[in-house]
Amino acid sequence: MHSDKQTLKPTIGLFTAVTIIVGTIIGSGVFVKPSSVLEYAGTSNMALWAWIVGGVLTLASGLTIAEVGAQITRTGGLYAYIKDIYGSFWGFLTGYTLTVLYGPAIIVSLILFLGILVTNFFALSQFWIIPIGAGIFLFLLTMNVIGTYYANTVQNITTLAKLIPIFAIVVFGLIYGQSGIFGHDVTQLVLNKDGTVNFGRAVLATLFAYDGWIMLTTMSGEMKHPQKHLPLAMLIGIVTVTLVYVLINVAVFKILPATDILNYGNGVSAEAATVLFGGIGAKIVNIGLIVSIIGTLNGKLMTFPRIPFAMAQDHLLPGAKWVKYISRRFETPIGAHAVMTVLTVLILTLSILFPSIFDADYLSEITIFVIYFFYMAAFVGLFILRHQNKGRQRAFSVPLYPILPILALLGGLFIVVNTLISDPLGAGIAVIGLLAGAPLYWLTVKKNTATHSK
């Protein structure tokens, strides 16, 4: 067994850091969200502005966290920031929420989505959804266990591969598209369908598509130059994603009339590709979507285990010495991977046996609501750190301080308030799930205090 002082080796350079951000953010949203954002926005102009505003708010959040992360450079990301700024109790609740509630739920959602995509693509029986999704999960898990190098390679390849069909649609759409980009107005059509035109909800839809930007911070301790590369990777990665999101929407508006965009719903990108490339177009998009989700899943398997690993190093988990175990052969956090795998299998099993109760998609969505409380606490933490370290030189300072941190706070508040209004029951369930971590904290602290006092 390794000592408490052993840490994961720094193997992540700037390029891989950027692909982790891009790869964990860009999942299915880039392919399926244009229609829903347009429906909420009412016009193509406002839809594009929604994507831009969402990108700006995400960039403000990323750069704010980057300043915090440049000062707290150890593995663990949001958990480490909250613990160091607010203490072990709040740090534990952050790590608990990410490890027990959000992480396994979103991984299971991706597993099931992958299974559905692959079975549909090859016209297989629905029986194969679970085996195929689980098989891809086990392959990616193996890559992450046998070495960070292999996980990094998968992340780099899938991120570049998922951008190919996107840029193909963008380039050929802008050249050959026959529709106008600006001035599409579907407000009356939406209202006739008893829909709601609300720019705020359009921005909210984009913010969920941008979610995942913070996951790189969980691997800060494995970055070669975290103080320099974390802020730069945040800037490059989030700006890249924003450009991708805006350009794919511009291309879709250039290819299809707005009424068609609404009617095709989640299949709008596939239809746009079909218009451009014929029958093979939809297959290209579907392959791109499959690769995209594989990259997103790999990014989650890379980053989520670092949270229980960091918690175990701080003796804030039961069985900490096992959870923080690092393989001598592979130099990866095998104990933390085992924890995340067990929790993932548990949620997957429950979602199969009781699909109406344990809906992984819904669980991951409502948990984001709670996570944004911790995001906002970290944003406020920047002001606390500035006060505590007044006069000290910083490796990175967020530009336009305090405007960007305030924008980040407003973006987080916007998501929290909208969730409370639109889904008070889900928000309540998420809060109950969070509070369930409090007794576990006290039991863990009491046990570890007794152990370490001997």
Secondary structure, 3 states (H helix, E strand, C coil): CCCCCCCCCCCECHHHHHHHHHHHHCCCHHHHHHHHHHHHHCEHHHHHHHHHHHHHHHHHHHHHHHHHHHHCCCCCCHHHHHHHHHCHHHHHHHHHHHHHHHHHHHHHHHHHHHHHHHHHHCCCCHHHHHHHHHHHHHHHHHHHHHCHHHHHHHHHHHHHHHHHHHHHHHHHHHHHCCCCCCCCECHHHHHHCCCCCCHHHHHHHHHHHHCCCCHHHHHHHHECCHHHHHHHHHHHHHHHHHHHHHHHHHHHHHHCCHHHHHHHHHHHHHHHHHHHHCHHHHHHHHHHHHHHHHHHHHHHHHHCCHHHHHHHHCCCCCCHHHHCCCCCCCCCCHHHHHHHHHHHHHHHHHHHHCCCCCCHHHHHHHHHHHHHHHHHHHHHHHHHHHHHCCCCCCCCCCCCCCHHHHHHHHHHHHHHHHHHHHCHHHHHHHHHHHHCHHHHHHHHHHHHHHHHCC
